[in-house]
Amino acid sequence: MNPSPGSRRQFVSRCAGFAAAMALPLGSLADTWPTKPVRIVVPYPPGGFTDVTARLIAQKLQERLGQPFVIDNKGGANGSLGTSLVARAAPDGSTFGVVIAAYAANTTLYSKLPYDPQKDLTPVSLIGISPLVAAVGLQAPFKSAGEMIAFASKNPGRISFGSSGNGSAAHLTTELLKLQTHTRMVHIPYRGAAPALADLIGGQIELLLDAASGLISPGKSGKVLLIGVASDRRLPVLPEVPTFIEQGIKGFTGNTWIGMLAPAGTPGDITRKLSDEIAAIVRTDEVRARLEAMGTIPTGSSPEDFGKFITTETEKWGQVIRSAKVVPD
């Protein structure tokens, strides 16, 4: 069987990248990279958690490495459209991509993806982890996580919860909460977190679990009530909000996260250098403070540790998707 044109192009591109790497003296790639602008594909629209974090890291990489790091927003298909562009890019250190928790979920959520996460992409670094926060509308008949679970137990299907879409971290974390508490709530998917939050404020839905970055302001201004953090510890930016674990829901955690990937075949000394640079950036006082202000825990991992993290997340959310019978839009 002849390979498809797309497969042939990808094969030729990877061979070209390998040949270029072999033509240079050992150790010289990391010493000279980058020698031209670098593209970072963000598989979501501008303005959200993923985009804002990626732009912060890109700005600091540009300052440290002396070449432009250009953000390219390519949203669609729960992040898989933009990620497929990274998978097909030349593995020469000129293109990278950021992914979030949906990347791990998509492996189970979709029967077929436009890329193979094991063969077409390689981990670079986990940038940060953002535990999800639960917000309820001011009209909701409960004011704490315990009261909410008690209400849901007595009134199956009466609580409607929103999310930024099927298979999103907000959706799957709430499905996990339902599974652990043996409750039934109704999922209302939206095209993004902003319209879900608007309906929460307006009283059309009662519950929204989402990244803290989008809930801090409406929570502190009194538009919604923040009742719990899906983490094993409170967030520094929301010290007054208890965790679900503190409120008796043992082991309940859920988060979104952001990390960097490269096309498979990208020289290891380049991915290692980028990983080291990201780790150094997120540990600076300025960037750490900016991430924590968004409710994100700075990480900065090695490629190997990020790979193990992705595997763990894929297994966790795969089990939730199968148990809750989640299907894509």
Buried (B, 14 or more C-beta within 10 A) or exposed (E): EEEEEEEEEBEEBBEBBBEBBEEEEEEEBBEEBBEEEBBBBBBBEEEBBBBBBBBBBBBBBBEEBEBEBEBBBBBEBBBBBBBBBBBBBBBBBBBBBBBBBBBBBBBBBBEEBBBEBEEBBBBBBBBBBBBBBBBBBEEBEBEBBBBBBBBBEEEEEEBBBBBBBBBBBBBBBBBBBBBBBEBEBEBBBBEBBEEBBBBBBEEBBBBBBBBBBBBBEBBEEEBBBBBBBBBEEBBEBBEEBBBBBBBEBEEBBBBBBBBBBBBBBBBBBBBBBBBBBBBEBBEEEEBBEBBBEBBBBBBBBBBEBBBEBBEEBBEBBBEBBEEBEBEBE
